[in-house]
Amino acid sequence: MDPIVLDRRFRVWRYGVSHSQLLLHAHADTTHLEHVNVLFEDVRAVKLRSSYQPLILAPAGNPVRNDILAFADIPERHRLRYLSVTLSTDPEAGFVVCARATVLAVDKTNEQHPIRSWPDGARVLHTLRGDDQS
């Protein structure tokens, strides 16, 4: 997987332990006509800053990936199911261990946004899955 560079200011918007979801959000503004959400599902571990600009979603390479999965206490037999993604060029700046990450664009006139993680009319820009990562 090649890194995905999102040249916007993303903030941690919501983290729900009960649903194992993390939502990072970038507001629309005068130069960007859409909000952008990054929804992480089946989250097993996180290390976060309060904001990222730009947000760079990159697969953690070995040995960093192994360290992150060990930190998340993912058994060896399940490690291929999970995505270990760093949020910057510096792995120390943050990471997420999850089963899936989806980047969504939402028109700024959508009244459901940012209340819902995946509002009606959202366009999928990227989908990353743990079982797609080698």
C-alpha positions as CSV (number, residue, x, y, z in Angstrom):
1,M,0.0,0.0,0.0
2,D,1.3,3.4,-0.9
3,P,1.0,6.2,1.6
4,I,-2.2,8.4,1.3
5,V,-1.4,12.1,1.9
6,L,-4.3,14.2,2.9
7,D,-3.1,17.8,2.9
8,R,-5.6,19.2,5.4
9,R,-5.7,19.8,9.1
10,F,-7.3,16.7,10.8
11,R,-8.4,16.6,14.4
12,V,-9.5,13.8,16.6
13,W,-13.3,14.1,16.3
14,R,-14.5,11.0,18.2
15,Y,-13.3,7.8,19.7
16,G,-15.8,5.3,20.8
17,V,-14.4,2.3,22.8
18,S,-17.8,0.6,22.8
19,H,-18.0,0.5,19.0
20,S,-14.2,0.3,18.5
21,Q,-14.3,3.3,16.2
22,L,-12.0,6.4,15.8
23,L,-13.0,9.4,13.6
24,L,-10.5,12.0,12.4
25,H,-12.1,15.0,10.7
26,A,-11.0,17.9,8.5
27,H,-13.6,20.8,8.1
28,A,-14.5,22.3,4.8
29,D,-13.4,25.9,4.4
30,T,-13.0,28.5,1.7
31,T,-10.5,26.5,-0.3
32,H,-12.0,23.0,0.4
33,L,-15.6,22.4,-0.6
34,E,-15.9,19.1,1.3
35,H,-15.4,17.9,4.8
36,V,-13.1,14.8,5.0
37,N,-13.6,12.0,7.5
38,V,-11.2,9.2,8.2
39,L,-13.1,6.4,9.9
40,F,-11.1,3.6,11.6
41,E,-13.2,0.5,12.5
42,D,-12.5,-2.4,14.8
43,V,-9.8,-0.3,16.5
44,R,-7.4,-2.3,18.7
45,A,-4.8,0.3,19.7
46,V,-4.1,4.0,19.1
47,K,-1.4,6.6,19.7
48,L,-2.6,10.1,18.8
49,R,-1.7,13.7,18.7
50,S,-4.6,16.2,18.9
51,S,-4.2,17.2,15.2
52,Y,-2.3,16.3,12.0
53,Q,-1.4,18.5,9.0
54,P,-1.0,16.9,6.7
55,L,-2.4,13.5,7.7
56,I,-0.3,10.7,6.1
57,L,-1.7,7.2,6.2
58,A,1.1,4.8,5.7
59,P,1.6,1.1,6.4
60,A,4.0,0.5,9.2
61,G,6.9,-1.5,7.9
62,N,8.7,-4.1,9.9
63,P,10.0,-4.0,12.6
64,V,7.7,-1.1,13.5
65,R,4.6,-3.0,12.5
66,N,5.6,-5.9,14.7
67,D,6.2,-3.6,17.6
68,I,2.8,-1.9,17.1
69,L,1.0,-5.2,16.9
70,A,2.8,-6.5,20.0
71,F,1.8,-3.2,21.8
72,A,-1.8,-3.9,20.8
73,D,-1.6,-7.4,22.1
74,I,-2.7,-8.9,18.8
75,P,-2.0,-12.7,18.8
76,E,0.3,-13.9,16.0
77,R,-2.5,-15.9,14.4
78,H,-4.7,-12.8,13.9
79,R,-2.0,-10.3,12.8
80,L,-2.8,-10.5,9.1
81,R,-6.4,-9.3,9.8
82,Y,-5.2,-6.0,11.2
83,L,-3.9,-2.8,9.6
84,S,-1.0,-1.1,11.3
85,V,-1.1,2.4,9.9
86,T,1.1,5.4,10.9
87,L,-0.4,8.9,10.8
88,S,2.7,10.8,9.8
89,T,6.1,10.2,8.3
90,D,7.3,9.8,12.0
91,P,5.8,6.6,13.5
92,E,6.2,8.2,16.9
93,A,3.7,10.8,15.9
94,G,0.8,8.3,16.0
95,F,-0.6,5.0,14.8
96,V,-3.8,3.1,14.6
97,V,-4.3,-0.7,14.7
98,C,-7.6,-1.5,13.1
99,A,-9.4,-3.9,10.7
100,R,-10.4,-1.1,8.2
101,A,-9.9,2.6,7.5
102,T,-12.1,4.5,5.2
103,V,-11.5,8.1,3.9
104,L,-14.8,9.8,3.1
105,A,-15.6,13.2,1.5
106,V,-18.8,14.9,2.5
107,D,-20.3,18.0,0.8
108,K,-20.1,20.9,3.3
109,T,-23.9,21.5,2.8
110,N,-24.7,18.1,4.2
111,E,-26.6,18.9,7.4
112,Q,-25.9,15.5,9.0
113,H,-22.2,16.2,9.1
114,P,-20.2,16.0,11.4
115,I,-22.8,14.3,13.6
116,R,-22.4,11.0,11.8
117,S,-19.2,9.1,11.0
118,W,-20.6,8.0,7.6
119,P,-23.4,10.5,6.6
120,D,-25.7,9.9,3.6
121,G,-24.2,11.0,0.4
122,A,-20.6,10.5,1.5
123,R,-18.1,9.6,-1.2
124,V,-15.5,6.9,-0.5
125,L,-12.0,8.2,-1.5
126,H,-10.0,5.3,-0.1
127,T,-10.5,2.1,1.8
128,L,-7.7,0.3,3.6
129,R,-8.2,-3.2,5.1
130,G,-5.9,-5.2,7.4
131,D,-6.2,-8.3,5.2
132,D,-5.0,-6.3,2.2
133,Q,-1.7,-5.4,3.9
134,S,1.2,-7.7,3.4
